[in-house]
Amino acid sequence: MNKKILLPTVLFAVVLIFAFIVLIIDRGNRQPDVKTNNQESQQNNNQIIFFYGDGCPHCALVENFIAENNIEAKVPFVKKEVYYNKQNADELAEKAKTCDIPTNSIGVPFLWDGTKCLVGDQDIIKFFNQKINEN
């Protein structure tokens, strides 16, 4: 009777030890990813980000200006949709917070130029016009 209990107990212990070893190795492999995410966050802080919403008429004005003037080929920037993407919306809120824009005043189109925030189609179009004239 003791042999019937001993074998499952030993097997259970071996499986448990193996599981702990796998978890420890996996945890060690994940730590570099944290540094990569921090590096990506720092890069995002220095790049131009255009936040827009699908169906937003003022965003469409900016997007038409970008397309008609081939801005994407002249000025490196990232476009992020915020109505249907929570992660992008959260990032927009984070950028707005750095500019002391109250949460209830955040809207699109919104542009983060790496240091300051621009809100509204006219200010963003003016920004891109200045950028292309610099080049």
N, C-alpha and C positions, 0 to 999 in steps of 0.2 A: 504494500500500500504506500509506503514512504517513497518508493521508486517512482510511482505514478505521479506524485506531487513534486518530487525533486526535479525531474526532467522539464516540466513546464515552467517551473520557477527559474531554472537556469536559463532556459530559452528567453523567458521574459526579461531577465536581467541583461542578457547579451543584446537583445533588441533595444532596450532602454539605453544602454551605454552607447550603442551605435547611433541612436537618434540624437543623443547629446553631442556626440562628436560631429555629426553632420551639421547641427545647428551652430556649433562654435565655428566651424570652418566657413559656413555660409555667412555668418555675422561678420567675420573677418574680411570676406570678399565684398561686402556691401559698403564698407566705410569709404572707399575711394569715390563711390557714387555721390556721397554727401558733398565732398569737395567739388566734384564736377557741377552739382547743382548750385553751389555757392558761386562758382566761376560763371555759370550761365546767368545767374542773377546780377552779377557785377556787369557782365556784358550787356544785359538788358537795360541796366541803368544808363549806359552810355550810348545806346542806339536810339534812332528816331522810330517811334511807334505811332501809327495812325489807328486809332480805335474808331470803329464805325458800327452801325446797326443795320441789319438787312431790313429794307423798307423805309429807312429814315430818309426823308427828302433832302435835308441839308447835307447828309453824308453822300447822297447821290450827286449833288453838285460838286463836291470835292472829288469824288471818284471820276466824274466826267472830266473835270479839269486835269486830273492825273493822267487819264487815258489820252485826252486830246493833245496834251503837251509832252507826252512820253516821259513823265517825271520819274517813273520807276527805273528807267535806264540812266537817268542823270543824277538822282539822289537816292542813296541806299536807305531804305526804310522797310519796316515790317507792318503789314496790315493785320489787324485783329478784330474779328467780329465779336460783339459783346451781348447781343440780345439772346443768342442761342448757345453761348459758350460761357459757362459760369467761371471757369478758370481765367478767361480773358477779362470778364467783368470784374473779378476780384483784383486782377492786376491793374485795371483802370482805376478802381477805387484806391489802390495803394499809391499809384502815381498822383492822383488828385489830392490825396492826403499830404503828400510831400509839398504840394503847392498851397496848402491850407484852404482847399476848396471843400466846403461842407458836403457831407454825403448827399443831402437832399438837393444840392445844386449841380451834381455831376450829370453831364449830358454828352451826347455825341452830335456831331463829330468832335473828337478830342485828339489832340496831338501832344505827345511827350517828345521833346527834342533832346533829351538827355539831361537837361537841367531845369527846364521850365515847362509849364503847361499852356497849351493854346486851346480855346474852346470856341467853336463856331466855324462855319464854312469860310467866311471872309478872312478871318485871321489865319486860318490854315492855308488858304490859297495864297495869301500875301507871303506867308512863311516860305512856301515852295517856290514862289516867284523870286524871292530874295536868294534862295539857295541856288537856283539855276542860273541867276545872274552873277553869282560869285564864281561859278565854274567857268 
